[in-house]
């Protein structure tokens, strides 16, 4: 069984949510999204845990 958490790249999160990068980082600071994870030692890319993002997006959609 694969126990590794899948990471959703920031670019993919922007596409799925329609949010801008600055809004995503603001939501991370406010605790509305999980903290970002650096994707590699030489990479400047960041991502967020896929399951946690999916839960947050779904809870937001239910609240609206």
QUILINSUL-V969341 format. One record per backbone hydrogen bond with DSSP energy under -1.0 kcal/mol. CO is the residue of the C=O (numbers start at 1). NH is the residue of the N-H. E is the energy in kcal/mol with one decimal. If there is no record, write none. Layout:
<<CO;NH;E> <CO;NH;E>>
//
This chain:
<<6;50;-2.7> <8;48;-2.3> <9;13;-2.2> <10;14;-2.4> <11;15;-1.8> <12;16;-2.5> <13;17;-2.5> <14;18;-2.2> <20;24;-2.2> <21;25;-2.4> <22;26;-1.9> <23;27;-2.4> <24;28;-1.9> <25;29;-2.2> <26;30;-2.0> <27;32;-2.6> <27;33;-1.3> <28;31;-1.0> <37;47;-2.2> <45;39;-2.1> <46;10;-2.6> <47;37;-3.1> <48;8;-3.5> <49;53;-2.1> <50;54;-2.4> <51;55;-2.3> <52;56;-2.1> <53;57;-2.8> <54;58;-2.4> <55;59;-2.4> <56;60;-2.1> <57;61;-2.3> <58;62;-2.0> <59;63;-1.6> <60;64;-1.1>>
//
